[in-house]
Amino acid sequence: MIKAGQAPEGMIDASGHVMAVGGRTWFVQSESGEVFECLPAGTVFAMHEDTSLLAVGDHVGIVFVDDGTGIKKGSIVEVGKRTSQLSRKGIGKHAGEQVIISNVDSILIVMSAADPFYNKRLLDRYLIAAELGKLEPLICINKIELMDQELIAEDLAVYSDTLKIPVMFTSVAEGIGIKELSEALRGHSTVLSGPSGVGKSSLINAITGEELQRTGEVSERTWKGKHVTSSARLFAMPGGGFLADTPGLRELGIWDMHPDDTAFYFHDFDAWYPKCKFTSCTHRHEPDCAVKQAVEEELIDPERYVSYLQIVESLEE
């Protein structure tokens, strides 16, 4: 059972945050640094209203459990308010919100120069999800040794020049850009997300200097070397901050957004839509649309406009 609000005073034995999930087990690192294998209690007090009760990154309160095994275990009785989150629409026609990670500062959207090629349609969906979830976006194009960096930088200029989103280029294989990326992320809590095969795990290993993702083990500084299969997990960064890894996503369904609001998340449209003839203009079929005119004159990137149309259509389904 879920109850709104805080747990009764004196009920909680320890507070901490969720570092990983494996099966039904949530691994919670307490404020003292101890890690507890936890299950949700029969009654959980939640200070958020999202449909996902628990997510990696959540601040939780636990009650200690002694089952005679000698393993530190707990029962999660409280989930704190979320300051930010990366969410997507769950799989299935009637699925609700799936919170992938919570309480991080920023999102590093990782794609690769090739093998697989970067996907600007998916990138645009990530940018909307970041804004909806109050995450600062950064873009990383990995495996840059496989393509001409100048050509990709030119292709992504709308993001770096118009939208002012940092775009970084890295190659784990050749050690390109790793130091710069590490410096940009240090001191922050950042979730890495993107399609499978783009090298997120290799980037985490390169940044932390540890083979954390080869075995799925987390540093002794963080918790005690548990091997888990998780939907997301947190890793401590050298010099401060956390990195959160997520599974590869082939698609990212936008959650809880009306189709008519989509244009407000395409900030390269901002200078144009106030000039449309109709205040309710959808920038698709109306006459005297300033956004469509700007697209025709290439004042707005035509590919971004196509991406906008596709996202609106997907929200109307």
N, C-alpha and C positions, 0 to 999 in steps of 0.2 A: 504494500500500500504506500502511496506517495502523499505526503502532507506538505502544504505550503508553509514556508517560514523556517525558523531556526529550531534546532533540537532543544529540548528543555535543559536548563542550566544544570551542570553537574553530570550530565549523561555521557559526555564525550571523554574518552581516555586520552586521545591524542589527535592532533591535526596534521595534515600533510597534503601532498598532491599526488595525483595518479600519474605514474611514470609509464605504465604499459598495461596491456591487457592480453591475456592468453586464454582462449576458451571462455569459460565463465569467471575466471579469476582476474581480479584487478590488483596490480602491484602498486602499493601506496608507500611513498617515502615520507616518513614523519619528519617533523622539524628537527629532531635530534640526529637524523641521518639514517635511522633504521628503516628497513623495508619490510612490509607486512603483506602477506598474501590475503586478499580480502574478497568477500562476497557481499552483495547488498543485503542489508537487514530486511526483516519482514516489513518493517515500516521505515521509510526513508524520508527525512525532512529535506525539501529542496527549495533553494532560494532563487531558482530560475524557472522560467515557464516554457522552456524548450521541450519538444517531444522526446528527445534523447535524454534519459535520466542521467547517465554517466558518460564521460568522455575522458580520454587521456588529456592531462592538463588541468582537470578539475581540482579545486581545493575541497577537501573532504574532511569530515570528522569520523573517527572510528572508535569502536569499542573493542578491547582486546579479547581474543578467544584462545583458550587453552584446550586443545583437543588431545593432549598427551603425546603428540608426535615430535615435539621439540622445535617445530617450525613456527616462526612468528606469524601469527594470523590475527585477522581482525574482521570486524563486521562494519560495513559502511552505514552510518546512521544519518549523515548529513552531507549535502552537496551545496557548496557555496554559489553565490551569484557569479555569473560569467561576465567578464569585462570585454571579451572578444571571442570569436570562434570562426572556424572554417566549416561551413555546412554545405550539404548538397541534398537534392531530392533523392530519397531512397529509391531502390530498384522496385519497379512495379507500378502499375497505373494509379493505384490508390495509396501508394507509400507516402509516409510523412517525411519530416526532416531527419537527416542523419548528421549529427555533429561529429566531425572527424577529429577535431582538436579544439581545445579551448584555452583561453587565458595566455595567448602568446602575443607579442608585439607586432610581428610582421610575417609576411609570407614570401618565401623565395620560390618563384615559379620556375621550375627547372625543365628545360627542353634541350634537345640535342641538335647540333648542326646537321647531322645526318645519322641514319641507322638507329632510331627512326628520325625522319625529318621533323623539324619543329612545326607546330600546328597553330596558326594564328587564330583560328576559330575557337579552339579550346583556350588559348591564351586570353581572348576577350571574355570568355565566361569566367575564368579565374579572376580577372580584374573586377568584375561585378561582384563575385562572391567575396572578394577581399573587402570591397567597400561596404557591402551589406554586413560583414562580420567585424568591421572596425579594425582591419589589418592593413598595415603599410605594405604596399607591394614592391618587390624587386624582381627583376627578370634575369635569369642565368641561362645562357646558351652554352651547353657543355659539348665536349667532343669537337672543339673548334678546329682541331688539327685536320678534320675531314673535309672542311670547306674553306672558301676564301672569306676571311673575317670582314673585310671591307664590304663585300657584296651583302652579307647578312646584316651588317650594321646599317647599310643603306635601306634594306628591305624593312628593317624594324625602326626606322627613323621616326615614324609617327609616335612610337612609344617613348623614345628617349627625348626627342626634340619638342614634339607637340604636347604630349601628356606629362613630360618631365618625370618619367619613371626610370630609375637607374637600370641600365642594361649592362650586364657583365658577361665576359666571355672567358671560358675556362677550358682547360684540357688536363684531366688527371693524368693521362698517359704521358704528356710532355711537361707537366708542371706549370702550365700557363694559367695565370690569373688566380691561383689558389691563395697566395698571400694576400692579394687585394680583397678577395672575397672573405677571407677569414677576418680581416680588419673591419670590413663593413658589417659583419655579423656579431663581432665581439661585444659583449655587454648587453646583448639583446636576447630575447627568446623568439626564435624564428622557426616556422614550420616550412619544411621543404616538401613541395608537392608537384606532381607532373605525371606524365605517362610512364608506363613501364619501359625499362631499357634505356633511359636517358642518362643514367649514372648517378642517381641520388645517393645510393649507398657508397659508391666510390668517393663522391665528394665529401660525405661525412667522415669517412676514413682519412681522407687527405687533410681535412680541416683539423680533426682532432688528433691526428698522428697515431691513431690506434685502429686495429682491425676490428672495430666494434661490430660491423655488419657482416663480417665473414661467419661468425658463430652466433650472432644475435646476442652477444653478451655486452652488458653495460659496464663502464668503468667502476672499479672498486670505490671511487669517490662518490659515486651516485647510488649504486645498490649492489647487491652481493652476487653478481654473476649468474643470475637466473637465465635459463634459456627458454624463451617464449616465442610463440607464434602470435603476432599482434597486428591489430589494425593500425596502430600508430605507437610510437615510443619516443621517449625523451632521452637525450644524451647531454651530459655536461660538456661545455666548451672550455678549452684551456684559456685562462685569463678571464673567465666569467661569461655567463649566459648559457642558454640551452639551445640545442637543435632538436627539432622534432621531425622524425621521419614518418612518412605515410606510404601506404601501398600505392602502386601505380594506378592511375585513373584514366580510362579510355574516354570517358565522358564525364561531364559535370552538370547535372541538372540543377538549374537555378531554383532556389527554394523561396517561397513566400514573396513573390514580386508580381505585380500586375503588368500585363503586356504594355499598357499605356504608359507605364513609368520607366520603361527600358531606356528611352532616349536620355533620361536624366543621368544615366550611368555611362553614357558615351560623351565624355567631356570635350571631345573635339567638335561636338555639335553645339556647345554652349553659346558660342558667339552668334549662331545662326537661327536657332529655333524661335527666339523672341521676335524675329523679323517675319515669321510665317504669317500668312493672311489670317489663318484660323488659330485661335489660342489652343484649341484641342487637336491641332494637327498631329497626325501619327507619322508623318514624313514618308508615307507609302504611296497613297493615291490622290491626295488632295491637290488642288491647283494652287499656284502661287506659294509653293513650299520653298522657303529659303534654304533648308537643309538639302533638298534634292538639287536645287540650283548650284549650291556650293559643291556638291558631289560632281555634277556635270563639269564644273569649272576646275575640278581637282583641287579645290581649296579644302575639301575633306577627302581623306583617303578612300577611294572607291571600295577597297577590300573591307575596310571597317564598316562601311555602309551595308555591304552584303552580309557581314557578320551580324549587324544590328537586325536586319530583316529576318535572318535565320533564327535568332534568339526570340524575337517577337512571335514568329510562327510556332516555335516549340512551346512557348508559354500559352498559346491559344489552344493547343491540342487537348 
